[in-house]
Amino acid sequence: MQRKIKIEYVLNLLFAAFMVMLIPTIHSEPGEVYQNNDSIFAAAGDTIASDSLNTADFNEAVIDSVINFGKKFLGLRYKAHGQSPAGFDCSGYVSYIFGKYGYKFPHSSSAMSTLGEKVDLKEARKGDFIFFKGRSRKSSSVGHVALIIKADSGQVTMMHSTCMSGVIIEKYNSSPYYTSRYMGCKRHRF
């Protein structure tokens, strides 16, 4: 009987030591540190190779929840610097709907464009972020962000907050305004 207690005691100590080593490498909130690897299990400074992105990095339930939550704001007016249901700008909208699920992104489309892994538009999938120049096609910097909610071989449907229409869903490929301003697509691990 005493031997059994001693074995359980040793196993509990080993388990506790293992947890002490593991816990510091887990972020308390998904996306808490802005870095290339947005996995909740990423240690600070970790990066992931673009060829390592696969379906294991894709949590469809999370993305579907974010998209469904985001749809509740369809038709809501645009508000410069807005980041609440009182009105959103583009990055305020994207960061707000992901924030509901514990993911933190900066309130700036330009800053958002520096995060995640670059993805070719033909390989885009729902949950990816798509970036555009602002109002000027001659600009060389990101000025707008949208969330891809559907993608099939480069045919993209996006959800975003625009200064003309507020929160809307539209097809990227049928919009000369956005196709002429496309700057890239990024993927995060959810």
C-alpha positions in Angstrom: 0.0 0.0 0.0 2.8 2.4 0.9 4.6 1.6 -2.3 1.5 2.4 -4.3 1.2 5.8 -2.6 4.9 6.6 -3.2 4.5 5.8 -7.0 1.5 8.0 -7.2 3.4 10.7 -5.4 6.3 10.5 -7.8 4.0 10.5 -10.8 2.2 13.6 -9.5 5.5 15.3 -9.0 6.6 14.5 -12.5 3.3 15.7 -14.0 3.6 19.0 -12.0 7.2 19.5 -13.2 6.1 18.9 -16.8 3.3 21.4 -16.5 5.6 24.0 -15.0 7.8 23.7 -18.0 4.9 23.7 -20.5 2.7 26.6 -19.2 5.1 29.5 -19.8 5.2 28.7 -23.6 1.4 29.0 -23.9 -0.1 32.5 -24.4 -2.9 33.4 -22.1 -4.9 34.7 -25.0 -4.8 33.7 -28.7 -2.9 36.3 -30.7 -1.7 38.1 -27.6 1.8 38.7 -29.1 1.9 40.3 -32.6 4.2 38.0 -34.6 4.2 35.9 -37.7 3.0 32.8 -35.8 -0.4 33.6 -34.3 -0.9 30.1 -32.8 -2.1 30.1 -29.2 0.7 27.6 -28.5 3.5 29.7 -30.1 6.4 30.7 -28.0 7.6 34.3 -28.4 9.9 34.6 -31.4 8.6 31.5 -33.2 7.9 31.7 -36.9 6.4 29.3 -39.3 7.5 28.5 -42.8 4.9 29.4 -45.5 5.1 25.8 -46.8 4.1 24.5 -43.4 0.6 26.0 -43.6 -1.9 23.3 -44.1 -5.4 22.3 -43.0 -4.1 21.4 -39.5 -3.6 25.2 -39.0 -7.3 25.8 -39.9 -10.0 25.8 -37.3 -13.1 26.1 -39.5 -15.4 26.3 -36.4 -13.6 29.4 -35.2 -13.6 31.0 -38.6 -17.3 30.2 -39.1 -18.1 31.7 -35.7 -16.2 34.9 -36.5 -17.9 35.2 -39.9 -21.4 34.6 -38.4 -20.7 37.2 -35.6 -19.4 39.6 -38.2 -22.6 39.3 -40.3 -24.6 40.7 -37.4 -23.2 44.1 -38.2 -24.1 44.1 -41.9 -25.4 47.5 -42.9 -23.9 49.2 -39.9 -22.5 52.6 -40.9 -18.8 53.4 -41.4 -17.2 55.5 -38.7 -13.6 56.8 -39.1 -11.4 55.3 -36.3 -14.5 53.3 -35.2 -14.0 50.0 -33.4 -17.3 49.3 -31.8 -20.9 48.6 -32.8 -21.4 52.4 -32.8 -19.6 52.3 -36.1 -16.5 50.6 -37.6 -13.7 51.5 -39.9 -12.1 48.6 -41.8 -9.5 47.5 -39.3 -11.7 48.3 -36.3 -14.3 45.9 -37.8 -11.9 43.0 -38.4 -10.2 43.4 -35.0 -13.5 43.7 -33.2 -15.1 40.5 -34.6 -11.9 38.5 -34.0 -11.6 40.1 -30.5 -14.9 38.5 -29.6 -13.1 35.1 -29.8 -10.0 36.2 -28.0 -7.8 37.1 -31.0 -6.1 40.5 -30.8 -5.1 42.4 -33.9 -3.9 46.0 -34.1 -6.4 48.7 -35.1 -4.6 49.6 -38.4 -4.9 47.8 -41.7 -1.2 48.7 -42.4 -0.1 47.1 -39.1 -2.3 44.1 -39.8 -0.6 43.6 -43.2 2.7 42.9 -41.5 1.3 39.9 -39.6 0.6 36.4 -40.7 1.9 34.4 -43.7 1.6 35.6 -47.2 -0.8 33.6 -49.4 -1.3 33.7 -53.1 -4.9 34.9 -53.9 -5.5 31.7 -55.9 -4.9 29.7 -52.7 -6.9 32.0 -50.4 -9.5 30.5 -48.1 -12.1 31.8 -45.7 -10.5 33.4 -42.7 -7.7 35.0 -44.7 -7.2 38.8 -44.6 -7.1 40.6 -48.0 -5.4 44.0 -48.2 -5.7 46.9 -50.5 -4.3 50.4 -51.2 -6.4 53.2 -49.8 -8.3 55.6 -51.9 -5.3 56.4 -54.1 -4.3 53.7 -56.6 -0.9 55.3 -56.8 -0.2 54.7 -53.1 2.3 52.1 -52.2 1.0 51.4 -48.8 -1.9 49.4 -47.4 -5.0 51.4 -46.5 -7.8 48.8 -46.3 -8.4 45.3 -45.0 -11.3 42.9 -45.5 -12.0 39.3 -44.2 -12.4 36.6 -46.9 -15.5 34.7 -46.1 -15.5 32.5 -49.2 -12.8 31.6 -51.7 -12.6 29.2 -54.7 -9.6 29.3 -57.0 -9.1 33.0 -56.7 -12.9 33.8 -56.7 -13.2 35.7 -53.4 -16.1 36.9 -51.4 -15.1 39.4 -48.7 -16.8 41.1 -45.7 -15.6 44.5 -44.6 -16.5 48.0 -43.5 -16.3 50.6 -46.3 -16.6 54.4 -46.1 -19.3 54.4 -48.7 -21.6 51.5 -47.6 -20.6 50.5 -44.1 -20.3 46.8 -43.3 -21.0 44.8 -46.4 -20.3 41.5 -48.2 -19.1 41.8 -51.8 -17.3 39.8 -54.5 -13.7 41.0 -54.9 -13.5 39.8 -58.5 -16.4 41.9 -59.6 -15.2 45.1 -58.1 -12.9 47.2 -60.3 -12.3 49.5 -57.4 -10.8 46.7 -55.2 -9.1 44.6 -58.0 -7.1 47.7 -59.0 -6.0 48.3 -55.4 -5.2 44.7 -54.4 -1.9 44.5 -52.3 -1.9 41.0 -50.9 -3.5 38.3 -48.8 -2.4 37.0 -45.4 -3.2 33.9 -43.3 -3.2 33.4 -39.6 -3.3 30.3 -37.5 -6.6 29.9 -35.7 
